Amino acid sequence: MVFDQQVTAGAFAGEMDVYLKVDDYTCSEYQNGVRPLRESGILAGPGLSYWNEFSNHMTVKPLAELFAGTVGYDGTTQGGVRLRPR
């Protein structure tokens, strides 16, 4: 879902987008060919991006996103002790 709004401030004119984003997060670590750790989960949150082209043709496109969610942990410690979420 994206909401567009025109922004004008003095000599600057640009475009701002506010949106919701959902991401499937997965992270795995490997040690000597063995996977001792895997984290995964769904992260969701709002985002804000801005686009502006100045009169000298320089374009600026910053963005900010905030994510929240629960990531499951499945792995072992460096000593080999198995850890799983409860």
N, C-alpha and C positions, 0 to 999 in steps of 0.2 A: 504494500500500500504506500503510495507516494503522494505527498501534498506539495504543490508548487506555489511559491509566493515570490513576486517581484520585489526587490529591495533597491531603494534609491537613496543615496546619502551624498549630497554635494556633487562632486565631480565623479563619484563612483556609482555605477549602475551594474547590478549583477542579478544572479538568480540563486535562490535558496531552496533546498529540498529537505523536507523532514520525512523520515521513513521508518518503518519497522523492519528488522532483519532477524532471520532465524538461521543458525549455523549448526552443523553437525560437527562437533569437536572430537578429534581422536589424536592421541599422542602415544607413541610406543618408544621404549628405550631398549637397546640391545647391548649385550655384553658378551663378548666371545661367541657370537652367533646365537645366543640364547636371549629370549625376550623376558627379562625379569619384571617388566612394568608395562601396563597398558591402561590408559585413562581414556574415557569416552563419555559423551553426553550431549544433550541438546542445549545450546545457548541461544537466548533471544534478547532483544532490546531495541531501543530507539537509536536513530542516527540523524545527523544533521550535516549537510554538505552545502558548500557555497562555491559558486563559479563566477568569475569576473574577468573580463578582458579589458585592460586599460588602453588608453589612447595610443600608447607606444607599442601596442600589440603583445604586451606581456600578459600571460594568462595565469591566474591564481585559482587553485582548486583545493582548498583545505577541507577536511572532514573530521568529524568526531563521532565515535560510536561507543555506546555503553552496553555491556553484555551482562546477563545474569542467568543462572541456571545451576543444575546439579551435575557434577562430573563424577562418575564412578571410578574407583581405584581398584585395580586387580593386579597384584604383583607380589614380589618378594623383597625382603630387605637384602642388603649386601651380604649378610650372613646366611641367606637362604631361607629365612623364616617367612612362611606364606602369610600374606595379608589380603583380606577381602572385605568389602563393605558389609555392614550388618543390615 
